[in-house]
Amino acid sequence: MLPDASASVVMQLKGGQEVTLTPGQSFYEGPADVHVVDRNASATQLAKFLVLLIAARVTEGRSFGQSTKAQHVG
């Protein structure tokens, strides 16, 4: 079975609410956010999503602060 172009995914940041994204929508995570959920919104359709990660540098053992609320841009 191939991923469905109309499938949705669910995302959530620590301390925030789950957000269901449909095709063409985006989800922003800030540098202090902790990602806690990413899953297919459907039990019957395959879904896919693209992640673009931009970081200046990753520091080993870095601890992150409090989560900010998820921003949903659609």
C-alpha positions in Angstrom: 0.0 0.0 0.0 1.3 3.4 -1.0 1.0 6.6 1.2 -2.3 8.4 0.5 -1.8 12.0 -0.7 -4.9 13.1 1.4 -3.7 11.4 4.6 -3.1 13.3 7.8 -0.6 13.2 10.6 -0.8 14.1 14.3 2.0 16.1 16.0 2.4 17.4 19.6 5.0 19.3 21.6 5.5 18.8 25.3 2.9 20.9 27.2 0.9 21.6 24.0 -2.1 20.1 22.4 -2.1 17.5 19.6 -2.4 19.1 16.1 -3.7 17.2 13.1 -2.0 18.3 9.9 -3.5 17.7 6.5 -1.6 17.9 3.2 -0.1 21.3 2.6 0.0 22.4 6.2 3.1 22.8 8.3 4.2 22.5 12.0 6.9 24.6 13.6 9.0 23.5 16.6 11.2 26.1 18.3 14.7 25.3 19.6 13.4 24.8 23.2 10.5 22.6 22.2 10.3 18.9 23.0 8.5 16.8 20.4 6.4 14.1 22.0 4.0 12.8 19.3 4.1 12.1 15.6 1.8 9.5 14.3 -0.5 8.7 11.4 -4.0 10.1 12.0 -5.6 7.1 10.2 -5.7 3.5 11.2 -6.3 2.5 7.5 -4.4 5.0 5.3 -0.6 5.2 5.1 0.7 8.7 5.6 4.0 10.5 5.0 5.5 13.8 6.1 8.7 15.7 5.3 10.9 17.2 8.1 13.3 20.1 7.5 15.6 20.5 10.4 17.9 23.6 10.5 20.3 23.9 13.4 23.4 26.0 13.9 25.1 23.3 16.0 24.2 20.4 18.2 25.9 20.4 21.6 26.3 17.0 23.3 24.4 16.8 26.6 22.5 20.0 25.9 19.4 20.4 28.0 16.4 22.2 26.7 14.1 24.6 28.5 10.4 24.7 28.9 8.4 23.8 25.8 6.6 26.5 23.9 3.2 26.0 22.3 3.0 24.4 18.9 2.5 26.7 16.1 0.3 25.5 13.3 0.6 27.3 9.9 -1.9 26.3 7.4 
